[in-house]
Amino acid sequence: MHRFVALSLLAALPAFAQPKPAQLIPAQSEIAFTTKQMGVPVEGRFGKFSATIALDPKKPEGGSVAFTIDTASARFGAPELDGEVGKPTWLSTAKFPQASFQSSAIKSTGPGRYEVAGKLTIKGAAQDIVVPVMLAQSGTNGTATGSFTLKRLAFKVGEGEWSDTSMLADDVAVRFKLALGGLAAP
Protein backbone atom coordinates (compact mmCIF):
# COMPACT_ATOMS: atom_id res chain seq x y z
CA MET A 1 0.00 0.00 0.00
CA HIS A 2 2.81 2.48 0.89
CA ARG A 3 4.53 1.71 -2.40
CA PHE A 4 1.34 2.56 -4.31
CA VAL A 5 1.02 5.92 -2.48
CA ALA A 6 4.68 6.73 -3.13
CA LEU A 7 4.37 5.91 -6.84
CA SER A 8 1.19 7.98 -7.09
CA LEU A 9 2.95 10.98 -5.52
CA LEU A 10 5.94 10.61 -7.86
CA ALA A 11 3.62 10.46 -10.87
CA ALA A 12 1.95 13.70 -9.73
CA LEU A 13 5.22 15.64 -9.26
CA PRO A 14 5.43 16.97 -12.84
CA ALA A 15 2.10 18.74 -12.31
CA PHE A 16 3.64 20.67 -9.40
CA ALA A 17 7.06 21.27 -10.93
CA GLN A 18 8.05 24.78 -11.92
CA PRO A 19 8.55 25.47 -15.61
CA LYS A 20 12.07 25.46 -17.00
CA PRO A 21 13.69 28.92 -16.63
CA ALA A 22 13.78 31.15 -19.69
CA GLN A 23 17.03 32.76 -20.79
CA LEU A 24 17.34 36.53 -20.54
CA ILE A 25 18.99 38.08 -23.61
CA PRO A 26 20.75 41.08 -21.98
CA ALA A 27 21.84 42.80 -25.21
CA GLN A 28 18.18 43.12 -26.26
CA SER A 29 16.82 43.97 -22.80
CA GLU A 30 16.64 47.15 -20.76
CA ILE A 31 15.58 48.51 -17.40
CA ALA A 32 15.06 52.28 -17.38
CA PHE A 33 13.73 54.81 -14.88
CA THR A 34 12.46 58.37 -14.95
CA THR A 35 12.10 60.89 -12.16
CA LYS A 36 11.47 64.63 -12.18
CA GLN A 37 13.85 67.23 -10.82
CA MET A 38 12.10 70.59 -10.42
CA GLY A 39 9.42 69.32 -12.82
CA VAL A 40 11.89 68.31 -15.54
CA PRO A 41 12.07 64.59 -16.46
CA VAL A 42 15.44 62.96 -15.80
CA GLU A 43 15.96 59.53 -17.34
CA GLY A 44 18.40 56.80 -16.43
CA ARG A 45 19.15 53.14 -17.15
CA PHE A 46 20.70 50.17 -15.45
CA GLY A 47 23.37 48.61 -17.63
CA LYS A 48 23.85 45.36 -15.76
CA PHE A 49 21.18 43.00 -14.44
CA SER A 50 20.27 39.34 -14.43
CA ALA A 51 17.01 37.44 -14.14
CA THR A 52 15.67 33.97 -13.58
CA ILE A 53 12.21 33.72 -15.11
CA ALA A 54 10.22 30.50 -15.09
CA LEU A 55 6.83 30.94 -16.74
CA ASP A 56 4.46 28.59 -18.48
CA PRO A 57 1.86 30.89 -20.10
CA LYS A 58 -0.73 28.10 -19.69
CA LYS A 59 -0.04 27.82 -15.92
CA PRO A 60 1.42 31.16 -14.78
CA GLU A 61 0.59 30.53 -11.12
CA GLY A 62 3.38 27.93 -11.03
CA GLY A 63 6.01 30.39 -12.27
CA SER A 64 8.54 32.62 -10.60
CA VAL A 65 10.57 35.72 -11.36
CA ALA A 66 13.81 36.80 -9.68
CA PHE A 67 15.89 39.85 -10.62
CA THR A 68 19.22 41.17 -9.49
CA ILE A 69 20.32 44.63 -10.59
CA ASP A 70 23.87 45.94 -10.26
CA THR A 71 23.18 49.35 -8.68
CA ALA A 72 26.58 50.70 -9.75
CA SER A 73 25.49 50.27 -13.37
CA ALA A 74 22.92 53.11 -13.06
CA ARG A 75 23.61 55.76 -15.68
CA PHE A 76 21.96 59.05 -16.58
CA GLY A 77 24.27 59.83 -19.48
CA ALA A 78 25.68 62.93 -17.79
CA PRO A 79 29.05 62.54 -15.98
CA GLU A 80 28.06 64.80 -13.07
CA LEU A 81 24.91 62.75 -12.36
CA ASP A 82 26.61 59.39 -13.00
CA GLY A 83 29.25 60.32 -10.42
CA GLU A 84 26.61 61.11 -7.78
CA VAL A 85 24.26 58.13 -8.09
CA GLY A 86 26.53 55.68 -6.24
CA LYS A 87 27.00 57.89 -3.18
CA PRO A 88 25.38 57.04 0.19
CA THR A 89 22.68 59.70 -0.27
CA TRP A 90 21.45 57.94 -3.39
CA LEU A 91 22.01 54.22 -4.11
CA SER A 92 24.98 53.70 -1.76
CA THR A 93 26.48 51.19 -4.18
CA ALA A 94 29.47 50.29 -1.98
CA LYS A 95 27.17 49.17 0.84
CA PHE A 96 24.28 47.94 -1.34
CA PRO A 97 25.77 46.70 -4.63
CA GLN A 98 22.55 45.04 -5.71
CA ALA A 99 18.82 45.71 -5.82
CA SER A 100 16.56 42.68 -6.16
CA PHE A 101 13.04 41.51 -6.87
CA GLN A 102 11.61 38.11 -5.92
CA SER A 103 8.10 37.15 -6.98
CA SER A 104 5.62 35.61 -4.57
CA ALA A 105 2.73 35.10 -7.03
CA ILE A 106 1.96 35.37 -10.75
CA LYS A 107 -1.56 35.55 -12.12
CA SER A 108 -2.97 35.90 -15.60
CA THR A 109 -5.11 38.99 -16.26
CA GLY A 110 -5.86 38.15 -19.90
CA PRO A 111 -4.11 36.78 -22.98
CA GLY A 112 -0.41 37.68 -22.69
CA ARG A 113 -1.02 39.79 -19.58
CA TYR A 114 0.09 39.03 -16.04
CA GLU A 115 0.39 40.56 -12.61
CA VAL A 116 3.60 39.63 -10.84
CA ALA A 117 3.51 40.25 -7.08
CA GLY A 118 6.68 40.20 -5.04
CA LYS A 119 9.22 41.97 -2.90
CA LEU A 120 11.46 44.72 -4.28
CA THR A 121 14.58 45.47 -2.22
CA ILE A 122 16.66 48.60 -2.83
CA LYS A 123 19.30 49.93 -0.46
CA GLY A 124 18.29 47.39 2.19
CA ALA A 125 14.64 48.50 2.25
CA ALA A 126 12.00 46.03 1.03
CA GLN A 127 8.51 46.79 -0.27
CA ASP A 128 5.76 44.57 -1.65
CA ILE A 129 4.81 45.56 -5.19
CA VAL A 130 2.64 44.28 -8.03
CA VAL A 131 4.06 44.65 -11.53
CA PRO A 132 1.83 44.42 -14.62
CA VAL A 133 3.61 42.53 -17.39
CA MET A 134 2.73 42.00 -21.05
CA LEU A 135 4.31 39.05 -22.83
CA ALA A 136 4.50 38.99 -26.63
CA GLN A 137 5.55 35.52 -27.62
CA SER A 138 6.51 33.81 -30.87
CA GLY A 139 7.28 30.16 -30.31
CA THR A 140 9.73 29.86 -27.43
CA ASN A 141 11.00 33.45 -27.77
CA GLY A 142 9.29 36.46 -26.31
CA THR A 143 9.47 39.99 -25.02
CA ALA A 144 8.16 40.91 -21.58
CA THR A 145 7.37 44.60 -21.10
CA GLY A 146 5.90 46.60 -18.29
CA SER A 147 6.16 49.59 -16.04
CA PHE A 148 5.40 50.57 -12.47
CA THR A 149 5.97 53.51 -10.17
CA LEU A 150 7.85 53.35 -6.91
CA LYS A 151 8.35 55.88 -4.13
CA ARG A 152 12.09 56.56 -3.87
CA LEU A 153 11.90 57.74 -0.26
CA ALA A 154 10.41 54.37 0.80
CA PHE A 155 13.78 52.93 -0.31
CA LYS A 156 15.89 55.74 1.24
CA VAL A 157 17.01 56.98 -2.17
CA GLY A 158 17.74 60.71 -2.08
CA GLU A 159 18.14 61.28 1.63
CA GLY A 160 18.96 64.48 3.51
CA GLU A 161 18.37 67.66 1.54
CA TRP A 162 17.10 65.56 -1.39
CA SER A 163 14.15 64.26 0.62
CA ASP A 164 12.35 67.51 -0.28
CA THR A 165 9.91 66.31 -2.97
CA SER A 166 9.43 69.85 -4.34
CA MET A 167 13.01 69.60 -5.65
CA LEU A 168 13.02 65.94 -6.66
CA ALA A 169 9.79 64.00 -7.10
CA ASP A 170 9.18 61.00 -4.85
CA ASP A 171 7.72 59.03 -7.78
CA VAL A 172 10.13 57.11 -9.98
CA ALA A 173 8.66 55.48 -13.07
CA VAL A 174 10.39 52.18 -13.89
CA ARG A 175 9.94 50.51 -17.25
CA PHE A 176 11.45 47.38 -18.68
CA LYS A 177 11.75 45.37 -21.85
CA LEU A 178 13.12 41.86 -21.43
CA ALA A 179 14.02 39.69 -24.41
CA LEU A 180 13.60 36.04 -23.47
CA GLY A 181 14.44 32.73 -25.05
CA GLY A 182 13.43 29.23 -24.01
CA LEU A 183 9.88 30.04 -22.90
CA ALA A 184 7.27 27.32 -22.72
CA ALA A 185 5.31 27.25 -26.00
CA PRO A 186 2.05 29.23 -25.81
C-alpha positions as CSV (number, residue, x, y, z in Angstrom):
1,M,0.0,0.0,0.0
2,H,2.8,2.5,0.9
3,R,4.5,1.7,-2.4
4,F,1.3,2.6,-4.3
5,V,1.0,5.9,-2.5
6,A,4.7,6.7,-3.1
7,L,4.4,5.9,-6.8
8,S,1.2,8.0,-7.1
9,L,3.0,11.0,-5.5
10,L,5.9,10.6,-7.9
11,A,3.6,10.5,-10.9
12,A,1.9,13.7,-9.7
13,L,5.2,15.6,-9.3
14,P,5.4,17.0,-12.8
15,A,2.1,18.7,-12.3
16,F,3.6,20.7,-9.4
17,A,7.1,21.3,-10.9
18,Q,8.1,24.8,-11.9
19,P,8.5,25.5,-15.6
20,K,12.1,25.5,-17.0
21,P,13.7,28.9,-16.6
22,A,13.8,31.1,-19.7
23,Q,17.0,32.8,-20.8
24,L,17.3,36.5,-20.5
25,I,19.0,38.1,-23.6
26,P,20.8,41.1,-22.0
27,A,21.8,42.8,-25.2
28,Q,18.2,43.1,-26.3
29,S,16.8,44.0,-22.8
30,E,16.6,47.2,-20.8
31,I,15.6,48.5,-17.4
32,A,15.1,52.3,-17.4
33,F,13.7,54.8,-14.9
34,T,12.5,58.4,-14.9
35,T,12.1,60.9,-12.2
36,K,11.5,64.6,-12.2
37,Q,13.8,67.2,-10.8
38,M,12.1,70.6,-10.4
39,G,9.4,69.3,-12.8
40,V,11.9,68.3,-15.5
41,P,12.1,64.6,-16.5
42,V,15.4,63.0,-15.8
43,E,16.0,59.5,-17.3
44,G,18.4,56.8,-16.4
45,R,19.1,53.1,-17.1
46,F,20.7,50.2,-15.4
47,G,23.4,48.6,-17.6
48,K,23.8,45.4,-15.8
49,F,21.2,43.0,-14.4
50,S,20.3,39.3,-14.4
51,A,17.0,37.4,-14.1
52,T,15.7,34.0,-13.6
53,I,12.2,33.7,-15.1
54,A,10.2,30.5,-15.1
55,L,6.8,30.9,-16.7
56,D,4.5,28.6,-18.5
57,P,1.9,30.9,-20.1
58,K,-0.7,28.1,-19.7
59,K,0.0,27.8,-15.9
60,P,1.4,31.2,-14.8
61,E,0.6,30.5,-11.1
62,G,3.4,27.9,-11.0
63,G,6.0,30.4,-12.3
64,S,8.5,32.6,-10.6
65,V,10.6,35.7,-11.4
66,A,13.8,36.8,-9.7
67,F,15.9,39.9,-10.6
68,T,19.2,41.2,-9.5
69,I,20.3,44.6,-10.6
70,D,23.9,45.9,-10.3
71,T,23.2,49.3,-8.7
72,A,26.6,50.7,-9.7
73,S,25.5,50.3,-13.4
74,A,22.9,53.1,-13.1
75,R,23.6,55.8,-15.7
76,F,22.0,59.1,-16.6
77,G,24.3,59.8,-19.5
78,A,25.7,62.9,-17.8
79,P,29.0,62.5,-16.0
80,E,28.1,64.8,-13.1
81,L,24.9,62.7,-12.4
82,D,26.6,59.4,-13.0
83,G,29.3,60.3,-10.4
84,E,26.6,61.1,-7.8
85,V,24.3,58.1,-8.1
86,G,26.5,55.7,-6.2
87,K,27.0,57.9,-3.2
88,P,25.4,57.0,0.2
89,T,22.7,59.7,-0.3
90,W,21.5,57.9,-3.4
91,L,22.0,54.2,-4.1
92,S,25.0,53.7,-1.8
93,T,26.5,51.2,-4.2
94,A,29.5,50.3,-2.0
95,K,27.2,49.2,0.8
96,F,24.3,47.9,-1.3
97,P,25.8,46.7,-4.6
98,Q,22.5,45.0,-5.7
99,A,18.8,45.7,-5.8
100,S,16.6,42.7,-6.2
101,F,13.0,41.5,-6.9
102,Q,11.6,38.1,-5.9
103,S,8.1,37.1,-7.0
104,S,5.6,35.6,-4.6
105,A,2.7,35.1,-7.0
106,I,2.0,35.4,-10.7
107,K,-1.6,35.5,-12.1
108,S,-3.0,35.9,-15.6
109,T,-5.1,39.0,-16.3
110,G,-5.9,38.1,-19.9
111,P,-4.1,36.8,-23.0
112,G,-0.4,37.7,-22.7
113,R,-1.0,39.8,-19.6
114,Y,0.1,39.0,-16.0
115,E,0.4,40.6,-12.6
116,V,3.6,39.6,-10.8
117,A,3.5,40.2,-7.1
118,G,6.7,40.2,-5.0
119,K,9.2,42.0,-2.9
120,L,11.5,44.7,-4.3
121,T,14.6,45.5,-2.2
122,I,16.7,48.6,-2.8
123,K,19.3,49.9,-0.5
124,G,18.3,47.4,2.2
125,A,14.6,48.5,2.2
126,A,12.0,46.0,1.0
127,Q,8.5,46.8,-0.3
128,D,5.8,44.6,-1.6
129,I,4.8,45.6,-5.2
130,V,2.6,44.3,-8.0
131,V,4.1,44.7,-11.5
132,P,1.8,44.4,-14.6
133,V,3.6,42.5,-17.4
134,M,2.7,42.0,-21.1
135,L,4.3,39.1,-22.8
136,A,4.5,39.0,-26.6
137,Q,5.5,35.5,-27.6
138,S,6.5,33.8,-30.9
139,G,7.3,30.2,-30.3
140,T,9.7,29.9,-27.4
141,N,11.0,33.5,-27.8
142,G,9.3,36.5,-26.3
143,T,9.5,40.0,-25.0
144,A,8.2,40.9,-21.6
145,T,7.4,44.6,-21.1
146,G,5.9,46.6,-18.3
147,S,6.2,49.6,-16.0
148,F,5.4,50.6,-12.5
149,T,6.0,53.5,-10.2
150,L,7.9,53.3,-6.9
151,K,8.3,55.9,-4.1
152,R,12.1,56.6,-3.9
153,L,11.9,57.7,-0.3
154,A,10.4,54.4,0.8
155,F,13.8,52.9,-0.3
156,K,15.9,55.7,1.2
157,V,17.0,57.0,-2.2
158,G,17.7,60.7,-2.1
159,E,18.1,61.3,1.6
160,G,19.0,64.5,3.5
161,E,18.4,67.7,1.5
162,W,17.1,65.6,-1.4
163,S,14.1,64.3,0.6
164,D,12.3,67.5,-0.3
165,T,9.9,66.3,-3.0
166,S,9.4,69.8,-4.3
167,M,13.0,69.6,-5.6
168,L,13.0,65.9,-6.7
169,A,9.8,64.0,-7.1
170,D,9.2,61.0,-4.9
171,D,7.7,59.0,-7.8
172,V,10.1,57.1,-10.0
173,A,8.7,55.5,-13.1
174,V,10.4,52.2,-13.9
175,R,9.9,50.5,-17.3
176,F,11.5,47.4,-18.7
177,K,11.8,45.4,-21.9
178,L,13.1,41.9,-21.4
179,A,14.0,39.7,-24.4
180,L,13.6,36.0,-23.5
181,G,14.4,32.7,-25.1
182,G,13.4,29.2,-24.0
183,L,9.9,30.0,-22.9
184,A,7.3,27.3,-22.7
185,A,5.3,27.2,-26.0
186,P,2.0,29.2,-25.8
